[in-house]
Amino acid sequence: MRKILTYILLFTAVQVFGQGGSTSYQYMFNPLPINPAFTGFFDAPSISSQFRFQNLTIEGAPANQNIGMHAPIMKDQAGVGAYIWNETFGATRNSGVYAAYSYKIQTRTLKLSAGLQGGVSMGEVDYASLNTRAPDDPVFNETNRILNPNFGVGFLAYNDKFYFGASMPQILIDEELGNDYRELIGVIGYGFELNPNLVLKPNMLARVGEVEIKEMIFNATLTFKEVLGVGASYSLRNVAALLVQLNVTDQLRLGYSAEGLVGDVSFHGVGSHEIALHYLFKKSRKNSFSPRYY
């Protein structure tokens, strides 16, 4: 009985979050969870974190946190990094820790990157936290944990203004964790310089299951003088989001998004909030950093 309940609760959590973490509308702040080929993507070591909260007024509502760090090595011919993520939804908790590596090839117009990641995912159900009519039932006085290793691969092509990538972050099927299908993730984005002070940055993310599209997200951000960015996002799940990004310095970037459901003719209010942080470590003033429009 307890095992069946564990599967049901973990499966429900996966449907809310997706495999290996919830989809962030600001995924470029920490792209490692969606594609290991982004490892060492920037010209210097960087650290990113994201905190997402849904339906703050509801106890046990979904919440997600992740943090990742990666750096270029071998004169930018490769990259190494790692990230951890944690999600809670009611009595369930999903988490994971992964290490990633990428190898890069420079062509005349693009840099090509192939990435590999491996790590461990864990699912946990705390039955003792549930309010039940049978508090003395031993089934509801235990914590059940499931641990599974996994690995993934990814590909990325990019330059200063463009990127395109495809990945399968989790190749092994974790039926015990509710992941009963493999998922392909595709991303594409471009920076249009409208004038010396304005850059339009549209991008798209798609999550595809074995037989259907699980999610598609369309983003567009207008950045003024490479300091302040304001944009909007729309998901085929009928979710819209407001995006705000602030480049505090050349190294520190902050982001905020507010999401809500969209009906046939109206917006049903903010349901989720996300705060993102990205810090780029400069090695020395002699280093040059490409003004990538991401």
Secondary structure by P-SEA (a helix, b strand, c coil): caaaaaaaaaaaaaaacccccccccccccccccccccccccccccbbbbbbbbccccccccbbbbbbbbbbbccccccccccbbbbbbcccbbbcccccbbbbbbbcccbbbbbbcccbbbbbbbccccccccccccccccbbbbbbbbbccccccccccccccccccccccccccccccbbbbbbbbbbbbcccccbbbbbbbbbbbccccccbbbbbbbbbcccccccccccccccccbbbbbbcccccbbbbbbbbbbbcccccccccbbbbbbbbbbbcccccccccccc
